[in-house]
Amino acid sequence: MKASAVGLLVAITLTMGAQPVTRAQDAEGGQWEGPWYRGMTSGKVKIDLRTRPGTIQFTNLDNFGTDARPVDASLDDGVLKLRAEGEKGGPLTASLKLNEAGTEAKGLGKFDGFPLRFEIKRTLTR
């Protein structure tokens, strides 16, 4: 009876705990893409986190540049945190909350003193 209870406890722990942790760990890698918004201005962002540092590339974001730039990324409690420097040296920071499956992230950032909203989806895993 004691062995059955221990086995049941182990099964519950593995079922409930292992799957979300794995998804969260994998969410930091891969490629992401989607729109960004700043007031009445918007464009697309592409983020590639398959290497360290990763890269981030914007369309239509003044003073960031159009080429891919290095980005540092970390995953903290289901939040993807990004940091990069624009072409003219302005810092970009963002905190994007991942959905439960780790396939989409939404959140706010800041560049050149202006807020940005991101809505990105994973396009490719590691």
C-alpha positions, 0 to 999 in steps of 0.5 A: 500500500505504501509503495502504491501511494509513493508511485501515485505521488511520483506520477502526479508530480511528473504529470503536473510539473514536467510538461510546463517546465519543458515548454517554458525552457524551450520558449526562449529558443527558436524564431519569433515574428509578429507586429509591433505598435507604437501609437499610430505607427506599426511594423513587423519584428523578427526575433531569432533566438537560436543562438546567443546572442540572438538577433532582432530586426524591425521594419518601420521603427525609426532610429533602430535600423533595418538590419538585424541587430544583436539581442540578449534574451532571457526567460524569467517566470514565463516572461521573455525579456529582451534587450538590444541597442538600436542603430543610433545607440538607443536601448530597446527593452521588452518583457513579453508574457508567454502563453501556456503552450509557449507559442505566442508572447505579448507585452510591452517594451520601450525604445527611444523613450517611447512604449512599444507593444509586441504580439509575436508568434513562434515560427520555428523552434530550435 
